[in-house]
Amino acid sequence: MVNYNIFNLFTLKNDEEFQTLLDSLNKEQSIYFLVNSVKHAHRQGIYTLEESEMISRCIRKIYSPEIIQNDINEKRDE
């Protein structure tokens, strides 16, 4: 049996669960996984201090209250 540990967030039991997750990703989930992949790599010391700062600022831009509110408003208009 193959287990997939996804960024130390959770474990998937097999290839089928992993593929189902990949096939069902939406925008919010994609952003969530991208952010957590960066955090995971940072915890492992992958990035320099400058790279970490760049990534941190980008994440804060993605999750800024203004952007979140704009996403909510766009969904209401759909």
C-alpha positions in Angstrom: 0.0 0.0 0.0 1.3 3.4 -1.0 0.7 6.4 1.4 1.0 10.0 0.2 2.0 12.4 3.0 1.0 15.8 1.5 3.1 18.6 3.0 2.7 17.1 6.5 -0.9 18.2 6.3 -2.6 14.9 5.7 -2.1 11.4 4.3 -3.8 9.8 1.3 -4.1 6.0 1.4 -3.5 5.1 -2.3 -3.1 6.3 -5.9 -6.8 6.5 -6.4 -7.3 9.0 -3.5 -4.3 11.0 -4.8 -5.7 11.1 -8.3 -9.2 12.0 -7.1 -7.7 15.0 -5.2 -5.7 16.1 -8.2 -8.8 15.9 -10.5 -11.0 17.8 -8.1 -8.8 20.8 -7.2 -10.5 24.2 -7.4 -8.8 27.6 -7.3 -9.0 28.0 -3.5 -7.7 24.5 -2.9 -4.9 25.1 -5.4 -3.8 28.3 -3.6 -4.0 26.4 -0.3 -1.7 23.7 -1.5 0.7 26.1 -3.2 1.0 28.1 0.0 1.5 25.0 2.1 4.1 23.5 -0.3 6.1 26.7 0.2 5.7 26.6 4.0 6.8 22.9 3.9 9.9 23.7 1.9 10.7 26.6 4.1 10.5 24.4 7.2 13.1 22.1 5.6 15.5 25.0 4.9 15.1 25.0 1.2 15.1 28.8 0.7 17.6 31.5 1.6 16.5 34.3 3.9 15.8 36.6 0.9 13.8 34.0 -0.9 11.8 33.3 2.2 11.0 37.0 2.5 9.9 37.2 -1.1 7.7 34.2 -0.8 6.2 35.5 2.5 5.3 38.8 0.9 3.7 37.0 -2.0 1.6 34.8 0.3 0.4 37.9 2.2 -0.6 39.5 -1.1 -2.6 36.4 -2.0 -4.3 36.3 1.3 -4.8 40.0 1.8 -8.3 40.9 3.0 -8.9 43.0 -0.2 -8.2 40.1 -2.5 -10.3 37.7 -0.4 -13.2 40.2 -0.5 -12.8 40.6 -4.3 -13.0 36.8 -4.7 -16.2 36.7 -2.6 -17.8 39.5 -4.6 -16.9 37.7 -7.9 -18.5 34.5 -6.7 -21.7 36.4 -5.8 -21.8 37.9 -9.3 -21.6 34.5 -11.0 
